[in-house]
Amino acid sequence: MPNATNTYFAELARGVEDGCAKNGYCVFFCNSDDDPAKQRNYLRVLQEKSASTGW
C-alpha cells in the first residue's frame, strides 16, 4: 500500500481485508510510504517467510 494515511487506500485496504476474511484468507498490509526501497524490503521479508505476495 503506497500510503496508509491516505483515506482512499485505508478504505480500500479495509474492503480487501473484509472480503478476504470472508473467504478464509488472512491479509497483511505493509505501508511503503511511496518508498521503493521499503517496498523491496517488504517483498523480501514476505518471500523469506514463504508468504504469497499475490504476484
Backbone as JSON Lines, residues from 0, in Angstrom:
{"i":0,"aa":"M","n":[0.86,-1.16,0.0],"ca":[0.0,0.0,0.0],"c":[0.91,1.22,0.0]}
{"i":1,"aa":"P","n":[0.7,2.15,-0.92],"ca":[1.6,3.3,-1.01],"c":[1.61,4.18,0.23]}
{"i":2,"aa":"N","n":[0.44,4.44,0.81],"ca":[0.4,5.34,1.95],"c":[-0.88,5.09,2.75]}
{"i":3,"aa":"A","n":[-0.75,4.54,3.93],"ca":[-1.91,4.18,4.75],"c":[-2.62,5.4,5.33]}
{"i":4,"aa":"T","n":[-1.98,6.56,5.3],"ca":[-2.65,7.75,5.83],"c":[-3.62,8.35,4.83]}
{"i":5,"aa":"N","n":[-3.51,7.95,3.57],"ca":[-4.45,8.39,2.55],"c":[-5.76,7.64,2.76]}
{"i":6,"aa":"T","n":[-6.86,8.37,2.93],"ca":[-8.13,7.72,3.26],"c":[-8.59,6.77,2.16]}
{"i":7,"aa":"Y","n":[-8.27,7.07,0.91],"ca":[-8.64,6.16,-0.18],"c":[-8.02,4.79,0.03]}
{"i":8,"aa":"F","n":[-6.71,4.76,0.3],"ca":[-6.02,3.48,0.48],"c":[-6.46,2.79,1.76]}
{"i":9,"aa":"A","n":[-6.74,3.56,2.8],"ca":[-7.2,2.96,4.06],"c":[-8.55,2.27,3.85]}
{"i":10,"aa":"E","n":[-9.47,2.92,3.14],"ca":[-10.78,2.32,2.88],"c":[-10.66,1.13,1.93]}
{"i":11,"aa":"L","n":[-9.8,1.24,0.94],"ca":[-9.57,0.14,0.02],"c":[-9.01,-1.07,0.77]}
{"i":12,"aa":"A","n":[-8.03,-0.83,1.62],"ca":[-7.42,-1.92,2.4],"c":[-8.46,-2.6,3.27]}
{"i":13,"aa":"R","n":[-9.34,-1.83,3.87],"ca":[-10.37,-2.4,4.73],"c":[-11.3,-3.31,3.93]}
{"i":14,"aa":"G","n":[-11.69,-2.85,2.75],"ca":[-12.56,-3.66,1.9],"c":[-11.89,-4.95,1.46]}
{"i":15,"aa":"V","n":[-10.62,-4.87,1.1],"ca":[-9.88,-6.06,0.69],"c":[-9.77,-7.03,1.86]}
{"i":16,"aa":"E","n":[-9.42,-6.51,3.02],"ca":[-9.28,-7.36,4.2],"c":[-10.6,-8.05,4.54]}
{"i":17,"aa":"D","n":[-11.69,-7.3,4.53],"ca":[-13.0,-7.88,4.85],"c":[-13.39,-8.95,3.83]}
{"i":18,"aa":"G","n":[-13.19,-8.66,2.55],"ca":[-13.53,-9.63,1.51],"c":[-12.7,-10.9,1.61]}
{"i":19,"aa":"C","n":[-11.42,-10.74,1.88],"ca":[-10.55,-11.91,2.0],"c":[-10.92,-12.74,3.23]}
{"i":20,"aa":"A","n":[-11.2,-12.07,4.34],"ca":[-11.56,-12.78,5.57],"c":[-12.81,-13.64,5.36]}
{"i":21,"aa":"K","n":[-13.76,-13.13,4.6],"ca":[-14.99,-13.89,4.33],"c":[-14.71,-15.17,3.55]}
{"i":22,"aa":"N","n":[-13.58,-15.19,2.86],"ca":[-13.2,-16.35,2.05],"c":[-12.06,-17.16,2.68]}
{"i":23,"aa":"G","n":[-11.78,-16.91,3.96],"ca":[-10.81,-17.7,4.69],"c":[-9.35,-17.31,4.51]}
{"i":24,"aa":"Y","n":[-9.11,-16.1,4.02],"ca":[-7.74,-15.65,3.83],"c":[-7.35,-14.63,4.89]}
{"i":25,"aa":"C","n":[-6.07,-14.61,5.19],"ca":[-5.51,-13.62,6.12],"c":[-4.64,-12.66,5.31]}
{"i":26,"aa":"V","n":[-4.83,-11.38,5.5],"ca":[-4.13,-10.37,4.72],"c":[-3.17,-9.58,5.6]}
{"i":27,"aa":"F","n":[-1.98,-9.35,5.07],"ca":[-1.0,-8.49,5.74],"c":[-0.73,-7.3,4.84]}
{"i":28,"aa":"F","n":[-0.83,-6.11,5.38],"ca":[-0.54,-4.9,4.63],"c":[0.75,-4.28,5.14]}
{"i":29,"aa":"C","n":[1.5,-3.73,4.22],"ca":[2.74,-3.03,4.56],"c":[2.67,-1.63,3.98]}
{"i":30,"aa":"N","n":[2.87,-0.63,4.78],"ca":[2.83,0.76,4.33],"c":[4.22,1.16,3.85]}
{"i":31,"aa":"S","n":[4.35,1.37,2.55],"ca":[5.67,1.66,1.98],"c":[6.01,3.14,1.95]}
{"i":32,"aa":"D","n":[5.06,4.0,2.27],"ca":[5.29,5.45,2.22],"c":[5.8,5.9,0.85]}
{"i":33,"aa":"D","n":[5.37,5.22,-0.21],"ca":[5.81,5.53,-1.58],"c":[7.33,5.42,-1.74]}
{"i":34,"aa":"D","n":[7.97,4.58,-0.94],"ca":[9.42,4.42,-0.97],"c":[9.78,3.07,-1.59]}
{"i":35,"aa":"P","n":[10.39,3.09,-2.81],"ca":[10.73,1.83,-3.48],"c":[11.64,0.92,-2.65]}
{"i":36,"aa":"A","n":[12.52,1.48,-1.86],"ca":[13.41,0.66,-1.03],"c":[12.59,-0.08,0.03]}
{"i":37,"aa":"K","n":[11.61,0.6,0.62],"ca":[10.74,-0.06,1.61],"c":[9.92,-1.16,0.94]}
{"i":38,"aa":"Q","n":[9.43,-0.89,-0.27],"ca":[8.66,-1.89,-0.99],"c":[9.49,-3.14,-1.24]}
{"i":39,"aa":"R","n":[10.71,-2.97,-1.69],"ca":[11.59,-4.12,-1.94],"c":[11.87,-4.88,-0.65]}
{"i":40,"aa":"N","n":[12.09,-4.16,0.43],"ca":[12.37,-4.81,1.71],"c":[11.16,-5.62,2.18]}
{"i":41,"aa":"Y","n":[9.97,-5.05,2.09],"ca":[8.76,-5.78,2.49],"c":[8.59,-7.04,1.66]}
{"i":42,"aa":"L","n":[8.79,-6.93,0.35],"ca":[8.67,-8.1,-0.51],"c":[9.69,-9.17,-0.15]}
{"i":43,"aa":"R","n":[10.91,-8.75,0.15],"ca":[11.95,-9.7,0.53],"c":[11.56,-10.43,1.81]}
{"i":44,"aa":"V","n":[11.1,-9.71,2.8],"ca":[10.71,-10.32,4.08],"c":[9.55,-11.29,3.88]}
{"i":45,"aa":"L","n":[8.55,-10.88,3.11],"ca":[7.4,-11.77,2.86],"c":[7.83,-13.04,2.13]}
{"i":46,"aa":"Q","n":[8.72,-12.89,1.16],"ca":[9.2,-14.08,0.43],"c":[10.01,-14.99,1.34]}
{"i":47,"aa":"E","n":[10.82,-14.42,2.22],"ca":[11.61,-15.23,3.15],"c":[10.7,-16.01,4.1]}
{"i":48,"aa":"K","n":[9.57,-15.45,4.43],"ca":[8.63,-16.1,5.35],"c":[7.65,-17.0,4.6]}
{"i":49,"aa":"S","n":[7.89,-17.2,3.3],"ca":[7.04,-18.03,2.45],"c":[5.6,-17.56,2.37]}
{"i":50,"aa":"A","n":[5.42,-16.26,2.43],"ca":[4.08,-15.7,2.27],"c":[3.83,-15.47,0.79]}
{"i":51,"aa":"S","n":[2.6,-15.69,0.38],"ca":[2.23,-15.44,-1.01],"c":[2.03,-13.95,-1.19]}
{"i":52,"aa":"T","n":[2.73,-13.36,-2.17],"ca":[2.59,-11.94,-2.42],"c":[1.47,-11.64,-3.39]}
{"i":53,"aa":"G","n":[0.84,-12.66,-3.92],"ca":[-0.26,-12.45,-4.84],"c":[0.19,-12.08,-6.24]}
{"i":54,"aa":"W","n":[1.5,-12.19,-6.52],"ca":[2.01,-11.82,-7.84],"c":[2.55,-13.03,-8.52]}
